[in-house]
Amino acid sequence: MKLIHSEQDIDALRRSAQAYAIASAWSAAGLFEALAQEEPLSANELPADTRAIEITAPILAHIGLLAGDGEKWTLSTAGRRLFEADALSLESAEDNLGDLSRLDQVLENGGPVCGPDGESRVTQVGVREKDPENIRRFQDFLYRRSGDSAAEAARWLAPLLTPNAKVLDLGGGHGRYGQALAEKGFAVTLFDLPLCIDYARQRYGNTFEYIAGDFMQADLGGPYDAVLISNIVHGLGPEENRGLVSRVSAVLKPGGWLLLKDMFLDDSGIGPENAALFGLMMLFYTRQGRSYSVREMNDLCGACGLGEIRHVRVPDAGFSLLLARKP
């Protein structure tokens, strides 16, 4: 993000938030979908208040999502590409920004944040088991954004393993990381909550072995030559992570590897930006989760009997890989 040096910089920050709120509201109202047809539409042809369209459409054109002549509107080339990739299927402004408006309550009382109904919005590793449709949308979102990171994780882990090695994708959700590893010739077991397993099985069928359950309590199977834990540790507290890594260490074969993929902070605790900001989401939606530093994860792996720790930062993709070996 741009550093704040002046009142004008604060104005720019506010305008970005306003534009995001408009995009969220348009998505929830089905307006991007309406504009996905070939013919441009005027404000009074869209399923919304005409004046509201006349005021908000130019803002979306200004940020590059719409194209128009002031009378009729359509999706821009970039907007159409994003729409077809489902990247404009944003949640409503209340879901996206309403929780941020309650940050004062979180600062006073701690997280997780409560919704407008007063109910906690806490998730279990990103999902709410009582909301299957939300789980599917979340898994679709993760799947869409994980192609490069899944390939990168497999690229770094593969040279450390022998052909047909057994790999556990712990909390593997949508299955894209497991698929990347299976394509390298490894025998992959995907472990996750039952609803997530159903999602992965629909997409990948018998590509993997599947184990459904709570990875903090259930039998993990094994032993394994490697275990991948992608985007899990940020949702857990320090003691929960210690317990998880200890459980994983117990099912690794001697010489086996643990691969942690996450958005880790550097030792300053300030950056990178995405890791610092992601900690806010953990404050809002988990009981103890936060963004951890590479040093904290190194210390944790060492305390759980793992060594030969390697850190791979992938700055252009916004994440890190941490590899640790069982003696």
N, C-alpha and C positions, 0 to 999 in steps of 0.2 A: 504494500500500500504506500501511497505518497505520504511523506512525513508532513506533520502539521507545523507550519511556521507562522501562519497568519490567520486572521478571521476569514479571509477569502478561502483558505484551505478548508476551514470548517464548513463553509457554505458548500463547497464542492463535495465534501463528505456527505452532507445532508441530501444534496441532489442525487447522489448515487443511490442512497437508501430510498428516496422517493421513486426513482426509476425502477428499482427492483420491486417495490410494492406494486407499481402499475403492471409490470410484467406478470407478477403473481396473480393479480386480480383478473387480468385478461385471460390467463390460462384457466383459472377456475371457472370463468364465465363461458369458456368454449370459443372465445373470439379468435384465437390463433387457428383453431380448427376451421372456423367459418371462412377465414381468409386463405386457407390452404387450397381452395379451388382456383381454377385458372383465371376467372374473370375478377378484376378488381371490384370492390364494393364500396358504396358510399356509406356515410355514417348512419343514415336512416335505414339502410338495408341490413345492418348488423343487429344481432339480438341483444341490444342494450340501449341505455338512454342515449339519445342522439347527441345532446350537449356534452355528456361525459366522454363520448367517443371523439368528438371534435376537439376536446381539450387534451385527452391523453394520447391519441394516435400520433400527433407530431412529436411527442416526447419519445415514443418507441421508435419513430423514424429517425430521430436525432441520434439514438444509440445504435441504430443499424439493424433493427429487427423488422421494420416495415419500410415499404416504398410507396410513394404516393405523390399526387399533384395538388394536395390540399382539398380535393373534392372526393377522390376515391382512393382506396387503400388496398394493398396486397402485401404478402410477406416478401421481404427482400430476399436476395439470393442466399445470404447467410441465414436469415430467418427461416427460409424454407428448408435449408439443409439441417438446421437445428431442430426444426419441427419433425422432419422425417426421421431424425435420430432419436426422437422422443425427449430431447433435452429441454424442450419448452413445456413439458408436462410438470409445471411447478405446482406446489401446494398453494392453497389460498394464502392471501396476505395475513390472515389471522394465524394460520399454522406456521408461516414463514417468519413473520415479524411480531405477531402478538406475544409470543413468549419473550422476545427481547424487551417489549414494553413493560414486562413484569420483572426486569432485572433488579429494580430497586428492592423488591420483596426478597429476591434471592440473596442480594448483598446483606440484607438485614437478618434473614433467617437461615441462609444456606440453601443448597439445592437438595433434591431436584426441584425444578420449577413446577408450579401448579397451573393448570389451564384455567380458562374463564369460569369453568364450573367448580373450581376449587379442588379438583382431583389432581393427584400427582401425575406428571407426564413421564415418570421413570420408565426406562426400557431395560430389557435383559439383553445385553450385548447388541443393542440397536433395534430390537424387535419387541413388540407387545403381543404376547401369545393370544390375548383375547381379541385381537384384531387381525384376522387372516388376510384381509384385503390390504391392510397397511403393510404386512409382511411381504406380500407379493410385490407391491409397488417399491418397497425398499430394496428387495432383492433385484428387481429389474434395474433400479437406479445403480446399484453396486455393480451388477453385471456389465452395464453399458460403459461404466467408467474404469473398468479394471483390465481391459485388454493388454495395455502396455505393461502394467505392473505385474500381471500374471506371467507374461513372457519374460520379464526381467528377473523375477524370482526364480523361475525355472532355469534361466540361463546361468545364474550364479550357483544354484544348488546342483545341477546336473553333473558337472565335472567332478564333484566330490563323491559320487555314488557309482556303484557298479550296475551293469544292466539288470533289469528286473528287480531292482531294489524296492523294498516295501516302504511306502511313504504314507504318513497320516496327515491329512489336511484337516486340522482341528478347527472347528467352527467354520467350515468351508462354505457354508451357505449356498450361494448360487452355483458353485462348482467350477468357476472359470479357472481358478488357480489349479485345482485338481486336474482339469482337462489339459492345461499346459504341461503339467508333470506327466500325465499319461501319454501325451504325444512324444515325450522323451523316452518312452519305453518302460516307465516305472509302474508298479502295481500300487494303485492309490486307494486308500480307504478314506471316505469322507465322513466326518463325525459332526453332527449338529442336532439342533432341536427337531422334533418330528415334522413340523410344518416346513422347515427349511429343507429337510431331507426330501419331502414330497416335491418341493419346487425343483431341486437338483435332479431328482430321478426323472421328472417329466422332461427335462431338457437333455439329459445325458444317458438315460436308460441304464444299461448294465456296464457302462464304462468303468464304474467304481464299485468297490464294496461299500456298504453303507452301515453306519451305526447311529441310531437315534437315541438321544438322551442328553443329560446335563453333564458337560465335560468336567465339572468340578466334583462330581460324585460317581458317575457311572464308570464301569469298566471300559478302558480305552482300547482293549485288545492288544495286539502286538505280539512279540517285540517288533520294532520298526528300525529301518536303517536311517530314517529321517522323519522329522515332524515339522510341518509348516504351521505357524500361528500368524495369520494375517489379520491385522486391524482388530485385535482382540484385547491386548493388554491395556490399551487406553481406556477401556470400559470398566476396568477392575481396580480395586484399591491395592496398595502395596502388599498387604498380607495375602490377599486373594491371588495376586500374581506370584508370590512366593509359593503358595500352595499349588498353583497350576504348573509352574515350571518344575517343581519337585515331582509332580505326578507324571509329567512328560519325560523327565529324566529317567524315571523308573521303567518306562516302556521303551526307551531307546536301547538298541544293542550297543555293546562296547564299540567305540569308534563311530557311533552314529551321530548325526547332526541335528541340532535344533536351528530352524530358520525363523527369526522374528521379522515380520514386515510391518512397519508402522511409520507414523509421522513423529519422529523423535526430536526433542529439543537438543540443541548443542549445549556445551557446558556453561555457556553464559546464562542459559535459561531464558533468553530473549527471543531467539530465532531458531529455525527459520519461521517465517511469518505464518505459514499454514499450520504448523504445529502449535504455535502460540495461540492462534485464534481457535483452533480445534479444542483446546482445553475448555473454552467457554461452553461448547456443546456438551462436554462431559460433565461440567458443573450443572447444566440444565437437566440432563437426561439420565444421569447415573448417580448412584449413591456415593461412590467413592472414586470414580474414575477421573483421570486427568491426563495431560500430555507428560510423558516421562522423558528424561534425558538419556542420551547414549550411556553416560557414565552410570546412571542408576541401573540400567539394564545390564551393563557389564558386571556390576557388583552383584546383582541378583543372580545372574547365571553362575558366577563364581561361587556364590554361597550355596548353590544347588548342585555343586560338584561338576560343573561344565567348564571347559577350558578352551584354549586355542581360539579365543574370541576374535572375530573379524568384523569390522564395521564397513559397510559399503553405502555411501551416500549417493542417491540418484537425484540430484538437485533439479533437473529439468522436469522430472515427474513428481517431485514434491514428497518423496518418502525416503526411508532408509531401510537397509537390510542388515540385520545383525546375526551372524553365524557363530554358533558355539558347539564344541564337540565334547561328547562323553568319552572319558579316558577308557 
